[in-house]
Amino acid sequence: MSFISKNIKHLRGLKKLSQEGLSEELKVSRSRIGSYEESRSAPTIEFLIKLSDYFKIPIDILLRNDLTKAKDFSFIELNNQRVLFPIAVDSDNENLIEVVPVKASAGYLSGYDDPEYIEQLQKIKLPFLPTGKHRAFPIKGDSMLPMKDGSFVIGRFVENRSEIQSGKTYVLVTLNDGMVYKRVINNIDFNGELFLISDNKTYNGYSVPINEVLEIWEFTCSINTQEYTEEELKISSILGMFNELGVELKALEKSLKQ
């Protein structure tokens, strides 16, 4: 089933354009716009290319997806194209958070830009989150202690890469490493890369070219699915103390060299 007729009308409405206005932007007649919106004729390939270029939405998404689910231009840009990224809301118009379960995390890399994949994810609501698009990701392993294996990190989607702040933690979806949760050092202006650090210092840091980062989500909060033992909390406190001490020693060393 093609959604192109109502998608043209909906996208035009989001831009606050009349049929005449859109026809001028695309350099076609107003009657053609009306004919396509009313399904009296099918858009030509030439027209679809113009429409795709103007709204920066792939042709297959224009044809195969109902874009009226997006109440504004809630799209993200990937490789100079924008893909559907609707903000899910409940009956009270409050934002919902898609939860990527552990079993589905392996397929996230191939489905992150597929509206049907995202739509089938379970959703939760946390009213205390700040504004923005949020998603919950499962944590695997012990590289980000004291975050335990099986916990979930809820992140806010970062569209502008210049907003990435060194020292903060992010969930990143990358071409070669899949989905990872790390502390990030922003070296984009220096060498076009992000340096990813594990809080568990037994893991070495590594760099990822920014053009290999498909999505980045800034930490907002976490949900632990297991209770901490008293011993774990003690170890966590000790690790935190040593980490803080390391930062202070580096700062002291830097000041002595100046």
C-alpha angles and dihedrals in degrees: 000000000000120000094187097115097056092035091060091050093045096048090047088053092050088055089047090235127149119223086259091052094050091046090055092049092050095036095235132117121278090234090061091055090050092047092052094045092050092045092239089132138009119251116252122240089249091055093046090053090052091047092048093049093047097049093029092230121133115253093237090057091048090054103036106034133067102235093182086086087076110079093194137007092298094159132126126221119239121173092343092308126100121224130198111277106165120185104235115225134184128229090282090054092248120144119262126208120226112224118214103209122214092251092053097043093088090059095046093092091061095038105038092101096037110101091203092054092048093045093058093055117107115255135215135183126227110178096194096065120111121248118286140072112304134189132179121230130190119241119224127195131357103282093113102046133206082037102091128223108268096030121126127232117205112209137187114231113250111208098169109062090202087072092067107116122206114242096027124109124246141176107234130192108207135182097236106024100039116213117354137169113213146145107261135218110196109225096155095119091045104046107346093257143108119225111218120207131190118219086219098078093207085080119075122231121242140187128245123194109242090232088064092056109097099178136005126196123190116224112259103162142328136230117212115207094191131055119242117241120228090249092053091051091052091050090046091053091049092049090049091050092052092046091052090046090053091053091049092049091050090050090049092048091051092050092050091054093053 
